[in-house]
Amino acid sequence: LKLQFLYFIGHYILVKMGSFVTDFLIGGTSAAIAKTCTAPIERVKLVIQTQDANPKIISGEVPRYTGIVNCFSRIYSEQGLGAFWRGNFTNIIRYFPTQAFNFAFKDLIKSLFPAYSPKTEFVAFFAVNMASGGLAGAGSLAIVYPLDYARTRLASDVGTGKRDFTGLGDCLKKTASGPKGVLGLYNGFGVSVVGIIPYRGTYFGVFDSLKTKNPYAKDLGAKGFFSKFAIAQTAAISAGYTSYPFDTVRRRLQMQSEKPKEEWMYKGSMDCFKQIMKNEGTAAMFKGAGANVLRTVGAALVLVLYDTAQAYLKESQK
């Protein structure tokens, strides 16, 4: 009896681990492809979003960017075509484990909650999807936050002069050897955790919930792909606007990480919120949101690629 019990436990763990690894690989690969396709939009979004905390722009060394089109044209003329992918390698390194852990942890965490029917218990079903998505996002962020910080700093390096950082290693090294030490790599982490819960919660909650109402969910052809893409785009845009103010605050805090404390613009998350609202207005919380809507094509593509890959995998195993 004991041997049978141990066999059952061992078999259960192997099945779960196999599922986890599969989710990890599918989720990570989907994310890497989608992020590379949308890297230019993401670079523009970050530059616009962080320009009010960028020393080169504040000092007047680099003129302000007046909008998405202006930012696109100036990055191309000042830094060249390849500059649109600046920080993309770091983003893939960061995003592969982030997205992979998000998907893998989401399913793992969701299995800990009671199962609810999307047809008869939609509210409870939606709440479970929100909770599992939010917790998965917060957990994965804690693992990869230094890479997220480095991606922000590399992508927000503007102008034609000397770059602040030569690459990922240089960025991490300079920041870690600054006044805050290794903790400098986690500047803005608190507000990120607060923001990631509504973002991932809405992202996965809306997608998983609407997916159950898709009449073409099992279609592996064009109808299935585009219907899933429409649902994923809705989820990504909703999640983006829900958490965008939190994202703006964390990006601005990240911009001062390697500096001495007396040179900081913001004392912390709440001070950053207050200063932006007081000096720039509510609209400043959403700077770069227009580019972010375009960027959500990548987020939607990740969801669809992941979902389609899983569908093909299940079909091949029949």
Disulfide bonds with the S-S distance in Angstrom:
none
